[in-house]
């Protein structure tokens, strides 16, 4: 294996590891304000929405498929379900929909 590839892999590992390590080192033993904790709790839902919403708008075959999946995900998230439950619930609803129609 070329030394350029090895150094590239080492560099990619470093730039992936450092941003994950820094918050643990900087905030060790400190508690964040409640406002910041509230924002950080909503990051997974915001990220999930940003990834899924464009896909809903660009479904060509059956727009109801996308709308039903989005509605079920929004409802589960609004009710306070965990992100995994939101995703698996939407998959289950769309599986039933595709089986029936």
C-alpha positions as CSV (number, residue, x, y, z in Angstrom):
1,X,0.0,0.0,0.0
2,X,1.3,3.4,-0.9
3,X,2.4,5.7,1.9
4,X,0.1,8.4,0.6
5,X,-2.9,6.2,1.2
6,X,-1.7,5.4,4.7
7,X,-1.2,9.0,5.6
8,X,-4.6,9.8,4.1
9,X,-6.3,7.2,6.3
10,X,-4.5,8.5,9.3
11,X,-5.5,12.1,8.5
12,X,-9.2,11.1,8.0
13,X,-9.1,9.2,11.3
14,X,-7.7,12.2,13.1
15,X,-10.2,14.7,11.7
16,X,-13.0,12.3,12.6
17,X,-11.8,11.5,16.1
18,X,-10.8,15.0,17.2
19,X,-14.2,16.7,17.0
20,X,-15.7,13.8,19.0
21,X,-13.0,14.0,21.6
22,X,-12.9,17.7,22.2
23,X,-16.3,18.1,23.8
24,X,-15.5,15.4,26.3
25,X,-12.3,17.1,27.2
26,X,-13.6,20.6,27.3
27,X,-16.8,19.9,29.2
28,X,-15.6,17.2,31.6
29,X,-17.2,17.8,35.0
30,X,-19.2,20.8,33.8
31,X,-23.0,20.9,33.3
32,X,-24.4,22.8,30.3
33,X,-27.3,25.3,30.8
34,X,-30.8,23.9,30.5
35,X,-31.4,25.9,27.3
36,X,-28.3,24.3,25.6
37,X,-29.3,20.8,26.8
38,X,-32.8,21.4,25.3
39,X,-31.3,22.3,21.9
40,X,-28.9,19.3,21.9
41,X,-31.8,16.9,22.7
42,X,-33.5,18.1,19.5
43,X,-30.5,17.8,17.2
44,X,-31.3,14.1,16.2
45,X,-34.8,15.0,15.2
46,X,-33.7,18.1,13.2
47,X,-31.1,16.1,11.4
48,X,-33.5,13.3,10.6
49,X,-36.0,15.9,9.2
50,X,-33.3,17.6,7.1
51,X,-32.3,14.3,5.6
52,X,-35.8,13.0,4.9
53,X,-37.8,16.1,3.9
54,X,-36.2,16.5,0.5
55,X,-36.9,12.9,-0.3
56,X,-40.6,13.4,0.5
57,X,-40.8,16.2,-2.0
58,X,-39.2,14.3,-4.9
59,X,-41.2,11.1,-4.9
60,X,-42.4,10.6,-8.4
61,X,-44.6,7.5,-8.3
62,X,-46.8,7.8,-5.2
63,X,-46.8,11.1,-3.3
64,X,-49.1,9.6,-0.6
65,X,-46.3,7.2,0.3
66,X,-44.0,10.1,1.2
67,X,-46.7,12.1,3.0
68,X,-47.9,9.1,5.0
69,X,-44.3,8.3,6.1
70,X,-43.7,11.9,7.0
71,X,-47.0,12.2,8.9
72,X,-46.3,9.0,10.9
73,X,-42.8,10.2,11.7
74,X,-43.9,13.6,12.8
75,X,-46.7,12.1,15.0
76,X,-44.3,9.7,16.7
77,X,-41.7,12.5,17.2
78,X,-44.4,14.8,18.6
79,X,-45.5,12.2,21.0
80,X,-41.9,12.1,22.3
81,X,-40.7,8.8,20.9
82,X,-37.1,8.0,20.6
83,X,-35.4,8.5,17.2
84,X,-35.2,4.8,16.6
85,X,-38.8,4.3,17.4
86,X,-39.7,7.2,15.0
87,X,-37.7,5.6,12.2
88,X,-39.0,2.0,12.8
89,X,-42.5,3.2,13.2
90,X,-42.4,5.0,9.9
91,X,-41.0,1.9,8.2
92,X,-43.7,-0.2,9.7
93,X,-46.5,2.2,8.6
94,X,-45.1,2.3,5.1
95,X,-44.7,-1.4,4.9
96,X,-48.3,-1.9,5.8
97,X,-49.3,0.8,3.2
98,X,-47.2,-0.8,0.5
99,X,-48.7,-4.2,1.3
100,X,-52.3,-3.0,1.2
101,X,-52.0,-0.7,-1.9
